[in-house]
Amino acid sequence: MAEIAEAFYLPAGEGRFRPTRATESPWDTTSQHGGPPSALLVHCLARAAAPGRRVTRVTVDFLGPIPRRELAVEVSPLRPGRQIALSEARMVVDGRAVATARVWTIATGPRPPVTTPSPTPPPLPEGTSAAVLPDLTDWGYGQALEWRYTAGSPHEPGPADVWTRVRVPLVAGEELTPLARVLVAADAANGVSAELPIDSWLSIPPGMTTTLLREPVGEWVHLSCRTELAEDGIGLCTGTLADPRGTVGSVVQPLLVRAR
């Protein structure tokens, strides 16, 4: 098994980054899995946000396969505001946009008189990391995260619950933020909960929307996800993101479902 890279991305100066093997897709070694690019786009947007704001909704669109080549991230405001703001980031490779992210940030404020309790996920199982795609053990993104299942199985299709831990920083030389930790894992929902065997069926998300109640606490993020299939080759994956304290947010992915 190959050694895990030092980070998902290496900084290349002036908003440019070089993706490492940790971003590698399971289906094409020259392309990136959707999780790291999503996290990088939002990481760059969050750095540009005004103090006292928090990212609350992330919508990422993949405009095609994302090459594992040097890329630039361009950030621009779309709807400035004192309390609520909308911004966009574009990932550009060889002069072409390959992914975009739109992010709503909301200003934080005083604690309300009522807070809503949420169910806590099952405790973290002891043991070693599972192979999230057992037939593909040596691929960058799969190795860059640790996976411990609390329901379902990587060996059987269907709904699944899994604790995830990102093993490397998003950007070399920078501390991994709670926001990046969630977004690196969120895009795995459709793969974790695939309803059909992945060796004979494609399940491709053109994007994802992640809505966040709060930032996670600790290194581990729990993903509870399921996929539903319609009769016309379209699917819908939904997942709940949590930490040991309870719900952190949710992820939704539309899916193109086709036989290989």
N, C-alpha and C positions, 0 to 999 in steps of 0.2 A: 504494500500500500504506500502511495506517495506521501511525502511529508506535507503537512498543512502549511499554507503560505502564512507570512507574517501578518497580513491584513487582507481585506477584500480589495482595497485600492491603495496605490502608491501615489502620493501627490506629485504632480509634474509642473506646478507653478501656474499662477494666473487662471484659476478655475479649471485646470486640466488635471486629469487623473489617468493612471494606467491600471486596468483591472488585472488582478492576479488569478492564479488557478482556483482560488477559493470562490470565485464567481461562476465557475464552470457549470453549464447546464448538463443534465443527465443525457440529453438527446443529441447534443452537438457540442463537441469539445471546443469549437471555435466561437461559441455563443455563450452569453451569460444567462444564468437563472434570473427570474424576475425579481427575487427578493433583494439582492444587493443594490441593483440600480434604483429600485423604489426607495430604499433607505438613503442612498446617496443624494438623490434629488431632494428629498424632504430635509435631510441634514443641511444641505446648502441653503434651502429656504428658511429653515429655523434659525440659522446663524444670522440671516439678514433681518429677522423679525425684530420689532421693537421690544424693549424690556417689558416684563409684566404680561406677556401674552403666551398663550399655550396653543399648540397645534391640536385641533379638534376633529377635522375631517381631511382625509387624504384621498384624492382620486388620481390614480396612475393609469395612463394609457400606453400600451406597448404598440409602436407603429410598425412593428416587424421584428425579426430576430435582432437581438442586441449584440453586436460583435464584441469579442474580447480584444479590442484594440483601444489605443489611447482615445480619450473622449474629453469633451468640454461640457460644463454645466453653465447654462445661462439663466439668470434669475431676473424676473421683472414683476412689479406690482400690477395688479389688475383692478383692485377696488380698495384703495386706502381707506382707513377709518380709525377713529380713536378707540372704539370698543371692539369692532369686528373688521377683519381685513382678509382679502383674497389675493393670493400671489401664485405665480406660475414659474416652474423651472423646466427647461428643455435640456435633454441630453443629446449632444451632437457628436457624430462620428463621421469623419471625412466630409464635413460640410453638410451632412444630412441629419435631420432630427430622427432619433430612433425611439425616444420615449419622452413623455411629458407628465408632469405632476401639477395638479392644482390643490392648493392647501388653504383652508380656512383657519385663521387664528382668532382666538377670542381673548379679550383682556380678563385676567383673573381679578377677583374681588373679595369682599368680606364673606366669611362663612355663613351660609344660609341657616335659618333656624331648624331646618330638617335636613338630614342626610339619609340616603337610601341604602340600607344594607343589601349585600349581594351574596349569593351562595359561593362558598369557597370550593375550589377544585380538589380532587383527591390528592393525598400527600405524594410527594416525589418518591417513586419506587427506588429501592436500592439496586445496585448492579451496574452493568456497563451499558454503553449506548447501543441501541438497536440500529440496524441498517434500514433506513427509511424506504429504500428500494433495494430489496435483498439481492436481486439479480445484477445490480449496478453498484457494487461496493466501492469502487475506486473513482469517484467523481467529486470535483472540488467542493461544490456547495454542500453536498451530502456529508462530507467529512468536516466541513467548517462549523457544523452545528452538532450538538449532542442531542439524541432523541431517546426519550424514555416513555413508553406507552402506558396509559392508565385504562384504556378501553380500546377495543378493536385490535388489529394486528397488521404489521407491514406485510404479512404473508397472505392476507385475505382482503378482497375488495370490501368496501362498505364504510360506514361512519367510523371515526376513530378519534380518540383523545390522546394527546401526547404533550409531555413537558419538553421544552426545547431550551438549549443554552448555546448562545453564540460563543465560539471558542477564540475568535480573533477580533481585533478592532475593525471598524468599518474603514477608516483611513489610517494608514501607518503614522505613528507618532501622535495620534489623538485618542483620547479616552472614548470608549464606546458609550454612547448616551442611552438612557432608557428608551427614548423614542426610536433610535436606530435598532435597538435590540428587538422591539416589537415588529418593526417593518421588515427586517431581514427574514423573520419567521413567518409573517402573515401570508405571504404569497405561496407558501408551501401547502396551504389548506386543501387545494384541489387535488394535489398529488397524494397527500396523506389519506384523503377520504374518497379516492376514485371508486366508482361503482363497477367499472369494467377492468379486465386485466390490462395492465399498461403495456404488455409486450405485443398486444394485438389491437389496442384501441388508443387513439389520440384523445386527449382532453385538454384543449388549449384555451387559456384565458387571454382575451385581448386587453385585459386590464383588471384593476381591482379597486374597490373603495373600502377604506378602513376608517372607522369612526371611533374616536377615543374619548372615554370618560375621564381618564386620568393617566398619568405616567406609571409604568410598573415599578415595583420595588423588588430589588434583588436581581440575581443573575438569570433566573429561570422564568420562562413565559409558558403558560399552559394554553394549548390550542385544542378546542373541542369543535370538530367540523363534520359536516355531512354534505353529500352531493345528491341532487335530484335531477333526473333526466326526463325531458319531454319526448313526445313521439316523433319530433321532426329534427332530431340531431342537435338540439340545443340543451345545455345543462345549466344548473345554478348551484354554486357552492356557497355555503354560509358557515361561518365559524365564530365562536366566542373566544376572546383573548382574556386571560386572567393571570393573576399572580397569587401567592399564598393568602393575600388579604381578600381576594374576590375579583369581580369583573373589572377588566381594564378597557375593553372595547369590543368591536365586532369587525368582521371582514366579509365582503361579498364579492364573488367573482362570476361573471357570465362565462359560459364555456361553449366552444365548438367541439362537438363529439363526433368522431369519424373512425371507421375501421382503418387500420394501417394499410 
